Amino acid sequence: MSTKLAVPCLLLFAAIAGPATAADPGQAEAPRGAIRLVGFPEAIQAPGEQTVAVLFAEGAQIYECKPAADGKLAWSFREPIATLLENGKTVGRHYAGPNWEHQDSSAVTGKVTGSAPGETDSDIPRLKLEVTSRRGSGLLSEVTTVQRVLTHGGKLDGACDKAGDFKSVPYSATYIFLKKG
C-alpha cells in the first residue's frame, strides 16, 4: 500500500471502528455503525447516518472532447465505469447516472450535494451524493447517501484536439453507502 493511501485509510478505519477518542474531545460519540470521516472535509460529511456498506471501486473516468463555453475544445467528463469490490471480490458495478449496482440486483442513483478536492491535482473530487432513486430489495435498498472518498487518479483537464474523441483515465475510490439513522 502506498504511503499516500495509508494515512487516510487509517483515519477512515478509525472512524468506522468506533466512537471519538480522547484525542478528539470536541466530538460526541458516534452511534454504532455511523461513520465520522475524521480529517475529511465538512462538505462530504453525513452526520447521523449509519453505514450500510463500504466498497472499493477500481475503474476509469471517461472524458469526451467537446467545445467549452468559450468555444475552445476541452475534455468534458462523460461517465464513470468501475467494478465494486469487497474483500477483493467483485460485488457490483458503478456506471453513468451515477448508478451503483450490487450483485443482489439492488441499485441506487445519486446526485451530487457536496464536493471537496481530491488529495492531489490528479485525483477526482471527493463527493457526497443524495440518493434520488433505488431499485431492488437487497443491500442498497435503504441507502440514502453515498460518499466517495480516498480518490486516486481519474482527473483530466485541459484542451483537446478533436471533438468527439474519448479518453479513459484510471481511478480508484472508496464508496461509503449510508442510510438515515
VENLIN-V690246 format. One record per helix or strand. SS is the DSSP state (helix for helix, strand for strand). FROM is the first residue (numbers start at 1). TO is the last residue. Records with the same first field share a line. If there is no record, write none. Layout:
SS = FROM-TO / FROM-TO
This chain:
helix = 3-17 / 22-24 / 42-44
strand = 34-34 / 49-67 / 73-86 / 89-95 / 99-102 / 107-116 / 123-123 / 126-135 / 145-154 / 159-159 / 166-180
